[in-house]
Amino acid sequence: MRQRPSYSALILKWRASTAARHIEVSAAVLTNEAFAAALGALSPPSKVALAVSGGRDSMALLHLCVAQAKHVGVTLVALSVDHGLRDDAAREAAFVADTAARLGVPHQILVWDGEAPASGVQAAARNARYRLLIEAAQATGCEALLTAHTADDQAETLFMRLTRGAGVTGLAGMRPEAMIAAGAGDPLRLLRPMLGFSRAAVTSYLNKAGQDFIDDPSNNDPHFERVRVRALLAALAEQEITNGAALAASASKLMAADADLAEQEEALFAACGGIFYSWGGVSLDRWPAPGASGAGGLARRLLFAVGAAAFVPNEADSLAAVERACDDGAATLAGALIRRWRGRLWFVREPAALTGRAGVAPSARVAISGAILWDRRFVLSTPAAGLEIAALGIEVRAALGHRAGLFQGPPEGLPAIPVVYRDGVLIGAPTLPFMAPKAVSCQPLISERFARGCVRFS
């Protein structure tokens, strides 16, 4: 039941390879040789997928990768997403298909057939785009997905996060390598080999290559924050106040600082006797002394690990919540409950977030079909049909009877564990060894979330 802080071999490899990596932002001309060095630093696998929208950056990525594939024997697959949000989306995907065919690269058009939400369309489209790209990449045997983010994208990201008061982790921006997954799927490497090159360098490369590209009209729509930030950064550059290369260089340095902080937080977790539990909780034998370096970062990572939030909570709020629990016995934040119990400090999923409270409806039963991501905290899978998954709920004693006494954590940890139903009858709890149904396997993601090791799009 107990899990010491260990991550999958894939996550460990990613952490080791990115901890000390720096991105040098160059003002030099983008050439095949310069790109080869940037791509080689990421140690790409033998088969990769390219996310190609038809815009200037992704068309440059396609050309650059074709040039490298001939020399290093890398197999390429180009992927385009037709999100259907604009009339020209299908035309743009067809343009990429024609270019890929001319360059001898297999290409697929992926269509988002989901219904666009009434609000948050851009976020929903991004989520769907990555999910489709990941699934297609893995279906074609690719071990990595390459995107064409540039130094200008990095600078804009840093500036937008700066306006929100982000800390070191947020200001570190986009990493040259990350791990991503489509819902319950296996993690996939995400590589960004163009982070060290400016958009101007990309445009110059395309002009010399004689390659057309399509400018998305939304790139000039001031309704979008990134477009407004882009215009503001251009104005600042004209006034010689700052420029994209300088901001991107700052992000690279902050990336190294963030890696150092992460190591410090994990050392603090170990020093405080931290334990992960397969049912979704975490406990410490003590909390660090007031003012301990790394305590705030550790607090927010623990809350993110168990609370199932989409984003890591604010550091100051997280530390305040933990300190409140140390003083008062309990506190809640970001979907997590912190409680002192039997001499340890526990972090568990807040029961009311799943069982219902004012303004929050109880979570519904969900059919298990193959593998599913449940509450962002577990991957559950089964070959059987007719099974449903739900939170156990507040009637713990009635459901478990005397077996509730076998649970290793505080009573508040039980209502949020996943349980399985067949024909409306509870048949087991996959995270509890004494109640695990043979038909269902369960992979807890608590340590993965604590490590910030993988972004899952569902």
Number of C-alpha atoms within 10 A of each C-alpha: 13 12 15 14 17 12 19 11 9 14 20 13 11 17 19 10 14 17 16 12 18 17 22 16 22 16 12 10 15 23 13 16 12 17 20 18 11 20 20 13 14 16 10 18 12 15 18 25 26 25 24 28 27 25 16 21 22 23 25 25 24 25 19 21 21 19 16 18 16 10 9 11 10 15 18 20 23 25 25 25 23 20 20 15 13 12 9 13 19 17 13 22 23 19 16 26 22 14 18 22 12 9 13 12 17 14 22 19 20 16 17 17 10 11 9 15 11 6 8 9 13 13 11 16 20 13 15 21 20 20 21 21 24 29 17 20 24 20 9 12 13 22 18 25 28 25 22 24 22 25 28 24 20 26 27 23 22 22 22 16 15 14 8 9 11 16 15 19 18 20 26 25 22 23 19 25 20 21 22 22 22 22 20 20 19 15 22 22 23 22 24 22 25 27 27 27 26 27 20 15 18 22 18 16 20 21 12 8 11 9 14 15 20 13 13 16 9 11 13 14 12 13 10 12 11 18 16 16 17 21 13 13 21 15 14 14 13 11 10 9 9 14 17 25 20 14 22 32 21 18 28 26 18 20 27 20 16 19 19 13 18 20 13 16 20 19 14 19 24 13 14 15 14 22 19 23 20 21 30 26 28 26 24 20 17 17 21 17 8 8 8 10 14 18 22 19 23 24 26 23 24 28 30 27 29 28 30 23 17 11 9 20 19 17 18 12 15 25 18 15 22 29 19 16 19 17 11 11 14 19 20 20 20 23 18 24 26 28 23 21 14 10 9 16 21 27 32 29 31 23 23 21 20 23 20 14 11 6 7 11 12 16 16 12 16 15 16 22 15 13 17 21 20 19 18 22 24 22 18 22 18 16 12 11 12 11 22 19 22 23 23 22 20 18 12 15 13 9 13 17 10 9 12 14 11 11 15 15 20 16 14 19 20 27 20 24 24 25 23 25 19 14 9 11 10 17 16 23 24 24 24 19 14 12 14 17 16 10 14 20 15 19 16 20 23 28 26 18 24 22 21 18 21 20 17 21 21 17
